Amino acid sequence: MIKNKSGVWGELCTARYLRDRGYRIITSGYSCRFGEIDIVAMKGDTLCFVEVKTRDEQTSSRPMEAVDSEKQEKIRLAAESFISYSKLRNNTRFDVCEVWLGKDFALTKLNYIENAF
């Protein structure tokens, strides 16, 4: 599976999943000197910072395992930057979406974890 293409596809699947559940996508691919946030979305009055991890369906490890403490800290710092820049003062949470893709990038499974860290 082509890594870059699968990551983009995983983010598109996640965005569709979120919109179908009433989330409003604020931005995707937010980048600053601290790191990147895959998706920033609003659900009610909560600002959600979403990390998307996409894997091949044959992978034995869970995608969430890649979101270690170092990655979490980078996401937190990027979120602080986003909040400062956007001036949004909402409740916040950090979510992770695990996406598994099969042959031809077909979505096999999606697991959305609210308050993942």
N, C-alpha and C positions, 0 to 999 in steps of 0.2 A: 504494500500500500504506500502511496506517495505521501510522505509525512505532511508537507505543507498543505497539499490539497485536502487531506483528511481533516486537518485542523480547521480549515475554513469551512468545510462541509459540516463539521461538528458544531461550529458556532452558528451556522445557519439553521441547523436542526434545533438548537437550543433557543434561538430567537423566536422561531415559529412556536415552539413549545410554550415559551413565556407569553407571547401574544395571545395564544389560544386560551390561556388561563388568566387573562385580564391584566397582565403586566404591560406597562408602556415603556418601550425601549427609548432610553435617553440618548445613548451613544454606544458604539462598539469600537473596539480597538483603541481605547484611550491610552495614550502613551505620554510619559513624562520622564524626567531624569531618574526617577526611582524605579520605574518599571512600567508594566502594561496591565490594563484591566480589559478582559475580553468583552464583557457586556456590562453596561450600567443601565439598570431598569428601575422603574417605580411601580410599586404595588401598594395601592392605598396611599398612606403617608410614609411608607418605608422606602428608602433608597437602597437598592440591592446591587452589590458589587459581585459579579458572577465570573468565576473562573471555570473555563470549559476545558475538559481533558478528554481527548478522543483517542480511542485505541481500536485496533483490529479485533474482531470478535474472537480470534484465536489466542489472544494475549491472556496469560494466566493471572497476571496481577491486576488489581483494581486501579483504574485511572486516578482515584482520589489519593492513592499512595504517593503520587508525584507532587502533591501539594504539601510539602514538608514545612517545617517552621521557618526556614529561610525564605521560601516562596511566599508564605503567609505574610511575613514581615514586609516584603516588597509590595505585595498587594495592599497592605494597610497604608504604607507610605504613599503609594500612588493614589489611594482613595482620599487621603488627607489633601493631596495636591488637587484632586478633582473637586473636592468640596470647597476648598479655598478659591479655586478658579470660578466655579459655578455659583458660589454663594448660596447653595442649597443647604438648608439647616434642618433636614429631616432626620427621623430615626434611620439608623443604618444597620445593615447586616451583610455578612459575607457568605455567599452560597457557592457551591461547586456543582457543576453538571458533568456527570460521567456519561460519555457517549461511546457506544460500540458500533462499529461499521463492519458490514460484511462485504461480500464480493460486489464490485462496481459501486462502492460507497453507499450501499443500501443500509439504512438505519436498522440495526438489529435490536438495540436496547438503549434506553435513556433512563438515567437515574438522577433525579434532581434532589440535592441535599440542601435544605434551608439551614441557616445558622451553622454552617459546616465548621467554622472556626471563629 
